[in-house]
Amino acid sequence: GKYIAPVIKRDFRMNQNETSDPQAVLAEVFEFSAADIAANSRGNLSAAQKARMTRKHHADARAARSIFVIIFGLGLLGFSAEMIRIGNMGVRSVLTYFLVMAFFGFIAWGFILHNRHQLSCTLREGNAQPVKGEIQLITKRSERAQVRYFCVGSHRFRIDGYLHFVLLQNSGVAGREAIVYVSAPWYSVLSVVLQT
């Protein structure tokens, strides 16, 4: 949500030369610079990449907490209305609701803590691992949604922004050989270098 608008602005600001340059499109989509590539090629994360990963983690954690609070609030309103309607608004019913929500809250918090641990290990170790292969752009369709992936070799990375996926499709990177630098254990694309 909150990061879409700036990305859209940058997409539309790219000039004709940039949109025709596949390497520039990759840098735009995955947010890396020549300095990032230089650090990654030595097996390290750059300071800018560490800062971006930290910001993304905090943004994802805030979004998860906000979603949980909204679901909890709406669920409590709906639950209370239904209990009042059937005349069963007792302490036991309310306690059951809170226990169920606490269970789901515990799962959500565990997920956040797991991601935080992975991020901490990545920032501490600062490893960038090269993955070589042919770039493929894949869309998986289901009854509920479409999920888009940027793939290199056997590695698959989800692309959440539709405009970013379209940029990649139009850039001609599909079928090109590339080296993708990947962080671990926080598994994400750091930078991409097309092979000539």
CORQUI-V445015 format. One record per pair of residues at least 12 apart in sequence whose ideal C-beta (glycine too) atoms are under 8 Angstrom apart, sorted by the first residue. I is the first residue (numbers start at 1). J is the second residue. Records with the same first field share a line. If there is no record, write none. Layout:
I->J  J
This chain:
1->63
2->59
3->59
4->161
7->161  163  164
8->163
10->28
11->28  163  164  167
14->28
19->167  170  171
21->171
22->171  172  173  176  194
23->192  193  194
25->167  168  170  171  173
26->168  171  173  192  194
27->191  192
28->167
29->159  161  164  167  168
30->189  190  191  192
31->52
32->49  190  191  192
33->48
35->48
36->48  49  190  191
37->181  191  193
39->128
40->128  130  181  190  191
41->128  130  181  193
42->128
43->127  128  129
44->126  127  128
45->122  123  126  127  128  183  190
49->183  190
50->123  126
53->119  122  123  183  186  188
54->119  123
57->115  116  119
60->115
61->112  115  116
64->108  111  112
65->108  112
68->104  105  108
72->101  105
75->97  101
76->97  101
79->93  97
115->186
118->185  186  187
119->186
121->185  186
122->183  184  185  186
127->183  184
128->181  182  183  190  191
129->181  182  183  184
130->179  180  181  182
131->152  153  155  179  180  181  182
132->152  153  177  178  179  180
133->152  153  154  155  177  178  180
134->152  153  175  176  177  178
135->150  151  152  173  174  175  176  177  178  192
136->151  152  174  175
137->149  150  151  165  168  169  173  174
138->151  156
139->165
148->160  162  165
150->168  189
152->178  180  192
155->180  182
157->188  189
173->194
176->194  195
177->194  195
178->192  193  194  195
179->192  193  195
180->192  193
181->193
